[in-house]
Amino acid sequence: MVDVVGNRARTAIMRSQRITGLTPGLIAELVAEIGPLWHERHQTGLASRPRRRAVGAGAKHKLVFIDRLLATLVHLRHGATHDVLACWFGVDRCTITRAIGEIRPLLAMRGCTVAPDVRLRTLAEVVDHLGASGQTGIIDGTEIRVRRPAAGRKDREKFISGKNKQNAVKSMVVTDADGQLLFCSPAEPASCADITHARQLGLVRLLTNGPAVEILADAGYQGLGAQTGGRVVTPPHRKFKKNAPDWYEEMHERQRKAHSSRRIRVEHGIAHLKNWRALARHHGRREHMTDIVQAVAGLLSHQQTATLSGDPRK
C-alpha cells in the first residue's frame, strides 16, 4: 500500500484529540480491533467476484487503513466534506467516500462500551445490564436535522418534526444514572412520537418480561408507566387544570423538579453526542444516519469508560 499522508502528519493527527475527538490510546485500540475486520471484508469481497488474475494483483490502495480510520473520525467529528478530506490525505474524492462507507459500519457494530470487556449492542442487553447492576436507566429522544426529501417522494412528510418544524430523524438515547451512554437506537423519521418509537423498539415488552428496572423518562413517554407496571417513571400528572390550591402548586413543582434533576444526565449525554458535527446537522444521505449515531455513541461510550477506569494511556 502507498503511504500518502506520511508518518509525521499521521502522528500529529492522532495526538490531537481536538481533531479526531479521541485519545491516541483509543485510536490505537480501534486500529487493532477494526483493522482485521476491514481486511477480512476486503479480501472476501475480492474473492467473491469472478477474476482474471490472483487476489492481490493490480493497483494497490493509495490510502492505508489507519488513514481511512482517521478520515472517518475527522468526518464524524467536524463534518468535513469529502472534498476537503481528499485534499488533506492526497487522494481522490471517491477514495474518501469509499473509505468512510467501509469504516463507518464497522464502528457502528461495536456497540456501547460500559466496561473494558462489556459491550451493549441491543436494547435487550441494556435492560439486562441495568437489572444485573441494579442501576437506573434514563431514556430520551433526540432529533438530528437532515436534508429535505425530494419533491414527489411518498414519505416526504414523515421527516417533518412536529416539535421543531424541520426535516429531521429521531433516535432514542439510553444512559445510566451517571450519564454513561448505553444505547442509541436506529434512526427513524422525526414525525414518529417518542412513546411510539419506544414501543416499536420493544421497550414495553422487555420491561414487562425482564428484570425489575427503573427507567426515568420525560413527559413524552407518559403512558408507558401503566403499561410496564410502573417501571417507567415520568413527571407527575397535573390533577388540577384550573384554580389549583397553593399547596398543590408547591407540591407539584417540587416533585417535577426532583424528577427533572434525576433525569438531567441523559441531556448531558445527548449534548456530548451533538458535539460531533455529524449529529448536529447531517448533509449527507439520510440512510446513513443509523450507522452515524451508533458509531458516535460507541466511540463516546468507550472514551467515557476509559476515563472512568483511570487508564493513563487513554
N, C-alpha and C positions, 0 to 999 in steps of 0.2 A: 504494500500500500504506500502511496505517496504522502509524505508528511507536508501538508500545505501551510498550516499556521506556524509551526515551529515550536520548539520546546520552551523557549523563553516566554513567548506570548501566551502559550497554553498555561504555563505555570502562573503567570500573572493573573489570568482569568480565574484559575482555580483558587488562588489565595484570597481573592477579593469576594467576600460574602455579599457586598453591595451589587456585584454583577450577576452572580448566579442565585443569590438568595440562600445558599447553603454553605456550610463549613467545608474546608478541604477534606476532613475526615469522612464526612458523609458522602462526598463525591467519590472518594476512593472506594467506599463500600458499594456505591451504585455501580461503579465500573466492574468490581469483582462479581456482583450479583447479576447484573443485566447483560454484561458483555457476552458470557457464554450463551445466554438465551438468544441474543441477537444473532450471534454467529451460527447457532443451530438452525434458526429460522431461515437465515440467508442460504445456508447450504442445502436445506430442504427445498427451498424454492428453486435453486439451481438444478437440483437433481430431479425435480418433479416434471419438468418440461422436456420435450424432445431436443436433443443436442447433436451437433455435428462434430463437436470436439469435447475433450475431457473437462470436467468441472475444475475451475481454477485457471483455465487458459483464457487468453484475451486480455483486455484492458483491466487494470487494477483500480481499486477505489481511490479517488482523489481526497476523500475525507475519511480519516481513520475513526474508529468507534468512539474514542474519548472526545473527539471534536464534534461528532454527531450528538453525543450526550450534552456537551456544553452548549451547542447551538440550540438544542431543545430547551434547556434550562433558561437561557437568556430570553428565548422567545416567550416562555411562560411567565417569567419574572417581570419583564419590561415591555412585553408586547411588540418587540422589534419585528419589523416586517422581514419577509424572506429576502427581499432585495438587499436590505441593509446587512443581514447576516451573510449573504453571498459575497458582498464586497469585503466584509470583515474576515471571512475564512478563505477568501480567494478562490471560490468555486462558482459554478453556475447556479442560478436561482432554483432550477428544477432539482438540483442535487440537495439543496437545503430542504425543499418541500418534501422530497422523498425521505430524507433522513428524519425529519420531525415526525412524519407519518409512520415511520418504523419504531421510533423510540417512545413516543407518547403512549401507545397502548401497553407497552411493557411497563412503564411507570404506573399506569392505572391498575394493572394487575397485581401490584404489590400489596394493596390494601393499606389500612392504617395500622401503624405500629404502636402498641401500648406497653410493650416490654421488649427487651433485646431479642427475645425468642418467641414473641407472641404477635401475630398479625390478625386483624379482623377484616374480613372481606365482604361479609353479608350481614344483613340486619339480624338474622337469627343468631349469628355468632356474637353480635353486640349484646343482645338480650341475655344470652347465656353467660357472657363475661360479666355483665353487671350483676346478674344473680349470684354467680360464684364469688364475686368480690364484695358483695353487699353494698355497692355504690349506687348513687342516684344518677340517673341519666337525664339529660336535658335535650329537647328537640326544638327545632325552629326551621322555618323555610327561608331561603334566600333567593333573590332574583338576580339574574345576570342579563344585561342588555345585549341584544343580538341584532343582526341585520333584519330589515323588514322583508318578509317573503315576497316573491314576485307576484305581480298582478295576475289575477285569474286562478291562482292556486286555491284548491278547495278548502284547505285547512288554514288559510291565511289569518283568519280572525282568532285562531286558537292561541297565537303567540302574544296577543294583546293583554297586558296585565290590567285587571280591574282595579288594582291598588295604585299603580304608578302611571297608568295610561300610556304605556310604552311597549314596544316589542321586546319580549324577554323570555327566558326559560327559567325554570324553578328547580331547586334541589333541596332536599331535606337534610339538615346537618344534625348530627348527634354528638354530644360531648358528655363527659362526666362532670361531677360537681366542681372540679378544679379547672374546667375549660379544656381538658385534653381531648383532641379530636379523636372520635371513634369510628365515624362513618359519614359518608356523603353519598346520597342516593343518585341514581341515574337522573339526568335532566329531563324535565317534562315541560311542555308549553305552559306559559305563565298563567293562562286562564284557569288552570286547574287549582281548586281551592286547597289550602294547606291540609284540612282534615280529609279531603278526598284523596289527596296524594298519599297521606299516611295509611289510609285504608287500602289503597291499591298496592302499597308495599308490603301489606300483610302484618302491620303493627298490631292490630286488634287481635288477630289470631295468635300471634307469637306471645303477647302478654297474657291472653286468656289461658292458653295451654302450657305456657312456660313457667319459669320460676317467678317468685314474688319480687317484682322490681318496681321501684317508684320512678316515674317519668314526669318531669316538670315540663309544662308547655304554656304557651300564651293563649289569649282568648280565641285565636283562630282554630284551636283544637277542642273547644268546648263541645262536649258530647261524647268524646272518647272515654271520659271517666266512667260514665254509666255503662258503656259497652265493655270495659275492661275490669269491672269490679273495683273501681276507684284507684287503679294503678297509674292512670294518667291524671295528674293534678294540674288543674287550670285555675286562673284567677277566680275569686269568689263572685257568684252571681249577685246582681243588684236587685234586691227584693222590692224596694220602694222606687217606683218610677218617678213619682212626683211627691212633693211635700214630705220628704223623709225627715224623721226626727234627728236632732243634732247628735244624739248618742250613736245612732246608726251610721251617720256620715263619718264620724270619727272612727268607729269600729271598722267600717268597710275600707276606709283609706289606710288604716293600719294593716289590715290583712292584705290589701293589694300591694302595699309597699314591701311587706315581708316576703310575699311570693316573688315580686319583681327582683328583690335583692338576691334571692336564691338562684333565679334563672338567668341573671345577667351574664353569667360565664359563657353561655352559648353565643351571646352577642360579641363577646371578645374573640371567641374562636372564629366567628364569621368575619370579623374585622381583619384578623390575620390572613384569612383566605383572600379577602379583597385587596390586600396589599400586593398580591400578584396581579399584574396588569391584565393578564388574560381573563381574569374573573371580574375585573372592574367593568370592562366592556369588551365584547368579542366581535371582531370584524370579519372573522373567517366563516367557515361553514358551520351551520347550527348542529349538524350531525356529529360534530367532533366534541360538543360540549360535555358529554358524559365522560369521555376519556380525560378531558382537561380538568374538570372539577375533581375527579377521583385521583388523578395523578398529583395535583397540587395538594390535596388533602393527605395523601400518603407521604409526600415529601415533608410537609409541615409536621405531621404527627411523629415522623421519625426524628426530625430535628428537636421536637419537644421532649421526646423520650430520652434522647441523648443528653439534653440539657439537664433533665431531672435526675438522670443517673450520675451526673457529675463526672463524666468521662473527659479528661483534659484534652484528648485528641479531637473531640467534637467542638 
